[in-house]
Amino acid sequence: MYRLIDVAEIRMGATLRGRDATRSNQSGSCHFVRIGDISQDGGLLTDKLTRIEPNDPVNEDLFLRAGDVLFPNRGTRTTALAYNLDLPHTIAGAQFFILRPNAALVLPEYLAWTLRSEKAARYFDERRKGTYIKIIQRSDLAEMQIPVPPLNVQQKIAETAGLAVRERILTERLASLKWKHTKSLLSRAANDHSETNPKEPSK
């Protein structure tokens, strides 16, 4: 077992100053990842990230790189995204921890999967602080113990987990389509076999 801090660099997302710093701006120079953009399964819910125009210059080192892992540090959801988009000038706000894994020890997809696991959820549930907004502290994330199998095993785990998520999504989609089809058939049957209202007798 390793402490997370031993296998990945941990940094805060960008602090964007000003009330309108994260307001959508179609001509903005930066793409912006929001917590709501990430699903519980660690996928991006949109293929078009919001564009923004920060009020202050953004340090080059704060732009996301392929292989970064995004972990929300507030709220009650435990999820994580292995970032792999080829978008220039993409940033995540201070509501995220950005983890940069040691490539010799851990794969981004495996690390994200570990952070989404039930064991991780229990760990963070016990350590979230705050009354109105629950927050994970950096020290608690850093000290989290994670198993680190060989890289080839990590790859197989991450691939299998990804296939399981895809299977679940497709199964849910198929069930929804079947239900819609059944409702349509039932409605048609009801209409086809309904009796025509008899005409009122002439007076």
C-alpha positions in Angstrom: 0.0 0.0 0.0 1.2 3.5 -0.8 0.0 6.9 0.5 -1.5 8.8 -2.4 1.1 11.6 -1.9 3.8 9.0 -2.7 2.4 8.2 -6.1 1.0 11.5 -7.3 1.6 15.2 -7.1 -1.4 17.0 -5.5 -2.2 20.6 -6.4 -5.2 22.8 -6.2 -7.1 23.9 -9.3 -6.9 27.5 -10.4 -8.3 30.2 -8.2 -10.2 32.6 -10.6 -10.8 36.0 -9.1 -13.8 38.2 -9.9 -17.5 37.6 -9.9 -17.7 36.9 -13.6 -14.5 35.0 -13.9 -16.3 31.7 -14.6 -19.2 33.1 -16.6 -19.6 31.4 -20.0 -18.0 33.4 -22.8 -18.2 32.0 -26.3 -15.0 33.8 -27.4 -13.2 33.1 -24.1 -9.5 32.0 -24.3 -9.9 29.1 -21.8 -11.9 25.9 -21.5 -13.3 25.3 -18.0 -14.2 22.0 -16.2 -17.0 22.2 -13.7 -17.9 19.6 -11.0 -21.2 19.1 -12.8 -19.3 18.1 -16.0 -18.1 14.9 -14.4 -20.4 11.8 -13.9 -20.4 9.5 -10.9 -18.6 7.0 -13.1 -15.8 9.4 -13.9 -16.8 10.4 -17.4 -17.3 13.8 -19.0 -21.0 14.5 -19.4 -20.3 17.0 -22.2 -18.0 17.1 -25.3 -18.1 20.9 -25.3 -16.6 22.4 -22.2 -17.6 25.9 -21.2 -15.4 28.7 -22.5 -14.4 31.5 -20.1 -12.2 34.6 -20.0 -10.3 34.8 -16.7 -9.7 38.3 -15.3 -6.1 37.6 -14.5 -3.4 35.7 -16.5 -3.4 31.9 -15.8 -0.1 30.4 -14.8 0.9 28.0 -17.6 1.4 25.2 -15.1 -2.3 25.3 -14.1 -3.5 24.2 -17.5 -4.6 20.6 -17.5 -2.4 18.0 -19.2 -3.5 14.6 -20.5 -3.0 12.2 -17.6 -4.1 14.6 -14.9 -6.7 13.2 -12.5 -9.4 15.6 -11.3 -10.9 15.0 -7.9 -13.7 17.3 -6.5 -12.7 18.6 -3.1 -16.2 19.8 -2.1 -19.7 18.3 -2.1 -20.8 14.8 -1.1 -20.1 13.0 -4.4 -16.9 10.8 -4.6 -15.8 10.8 -8.2 -12.7 11.3 -10.2 -11.8 11.9 -13.9 -8.7 10.8 -15.7 -8.4 13.8 -18.1 -7.4 12.9 -21.7 -8.8 15.7 -23.9 -6.6 17.4 -26.4 -7.9 20.9 -25.7 -5.6 23.9 -25.3 -5.8 26.1 -22.2 -8.2 24.0 -20.2 -8.4 24.7 -16.5 -10.3 23.3 -13.5 -11.2 25.6 -10.7 -10.3 25.5 -7.0 -13.2 23.1 -6.3 -10.8 20.4 -7.7 -7.6 18.8 -6.6 -5.4 18.1 -9.6 -3.4 14.9 -9.2 -0.4 14.3 -11.5 0.5 10.6 -11.2 4.1 9.3 -11.1 4.0 7.4 -14.5 6.4 4.8 -13.2 4.1 3.8 -10.4 0.5 4.4 -11.3 -1.8 4.9 -14.3 -4.2 7.9 -14.4 -7.2 5.7 -15.2 -6.4 3.3 -12.4 -5.9 6.1 -9.9 -9.2 7.7 -10.9 -10.9 4.2 -10.5 -9.4 3.9 -7.0 -10.7 7.3 -6.0 -14.2 6.3 -7.2 -14.2 3.0 -5.3 -16.6 2.2 -2.4 -13.6 2.0 -0.1 -12.5 5.5 -1.1 -16.1 6.8 -0.6 -16.2 5.5 2.9 -12.8 7.0 3.6 -13.8 10.5 2.4 -17.3 10.3 4.1 -15.6 9.9 7.4 -13.3 12.9 6.8 -15.5 15.5 5.0 -15.7 18.7 7.1 -18.1 21.7 7.0 -21.7 22.4 7.8 -23.2 23.8 4.6 -20.5 22.8 2.1 -18.6 19.5 2.7 -14.9 19.8 2.0 -12.1 17.3 1.7 -8.8 18.6 3.0 -5.6 18.1 1.1 -3.9 16.3 4.0 -6.7 13.7 4.1 -6.4 13.1 0.4 -2.6 12.9 0.6 -2.6 10.3 3.4 -5.1 8.0 1.7 -3.7 4.5 1.4 -4.1 2.9 -2.1 -3.0 -0.5 -3.5 -0.5 -0.2 -6.3 -0.3 -3.4 -8.3 2.0 -3.7 -11.4 1.2 -1.4 -14.3 -0.1 -4.2 -16.5 -2.5 -5.2 -13.7 -3.6 -1.6 -13.3 -4.3 -1.4 -17.1 -6.5 -4.5 -17.0 -8.4 -3.2 -13.9 -9.0 0.1 -15.6 -10.1 -1.4 -18.9 -12.4 -3.9 -17.2 -14.0 -1.1 -15.1 -14.5 1.0 -18.2 -16.2 -1.9 -20.0 -18.5 -2.5 -17.0 -19.5 1.1 -17.0 -20.3 1.0 -20.7 -22.3 -2.2 -20.3 -24.3 -0.6 -17.5 -25.0 2.5 -19.6 -26.1 0.4 -22.6 -28.3 -1.9 -20.5 -30.0 1.2 -19.0 -30.5 2.7 -22.5 -31.9 -0.6 -23.8 -34.3 -0.9 -20.9 -35.5 2.7 -21.5 -36.1 2.0 -25.2 -38.0 -1.2 -24.5 -40.2 0.6 -22.0 -41.0 3.4 -24.5 -41.8 0.8 -27.2 -44.0 -1.1 -24.8 -45.9 2.0 -23.8 -46.4 2.8 -27.5 -47.8 -0.6 -28.2 -50.2 -0.5 -25.3 -51.4 2.9 -26.3 -52.0 1.8 -29.8 -53.8 -1.3 -28.6 -56.1 0.8 -26.4 -56.9 3.1 -29.3 -57.4 0.3 -31.9 -59.9 -1.6 -29.6 -61.8 1.3 -28.2 -65.5 1.5 -29.0 -66.9 4.4 -31.0 -69.2 6.5 -28.9 -72.8 5.7 -30.1 -74.6 8.6 -31.7 -77.3 10.2 -29.5 -80.7 9.1 -30.7 -82.6 11.7 -32.8 -85.4 13.5 -31.0 
